């Protein structure tokens, strides 16, 4: 009996020390922090974790209090060189969906995101809903 208990204790100890490769909305690991847009897919995009959003780079900074910064085009023109601006917004989690509401140069954006894949540095997001309300 002591050997079985010892083996179970060792298994528990080793598995509790293993590093997790995925993040979850429930655990609060994502979306907190700063993320730059690393690429676009047909129905979503990939975000890469960074320490601070660089100037003139698309991305998001999520804060614990439900506030966010959306760094996006500063105006309607998309011809390079692109100049970005920071727009305020808010975020919340409902079930397995991240809901974001944020400003952009022409009004408001309301989006719903689902996490497809994730690890400590990269998150792939499926864009479930995207609604633009112009001022």
Secondary structure as GFF3:
##gff-version 3
##sequence-region A 1 135
A	DSSP	alpha_helix	2	16	.	.	.	ID=ss1
A	DSSP	beta_strand	33	41	.	.	.	ID=ss2
A	DSSP	beta_strand	44	50	.	.	.	ID=ss3
A	DSSP	beta_strand	59	62	.	.	.	ID=ss4
A	DSSP	beta_strand	67	73	.	.	.	ID=ss5
A	DSSP	beta_strand	84	94	.	.	.	ID=ss6
A	DSSP	beta_strand	97	104	.	.	.	ID=ss7
A	DSSP	beta_strand	107	118	.	.	.	ID=ss8
A	DSSP	beta_strand	122	134	.	.	.	ID=ss9
###
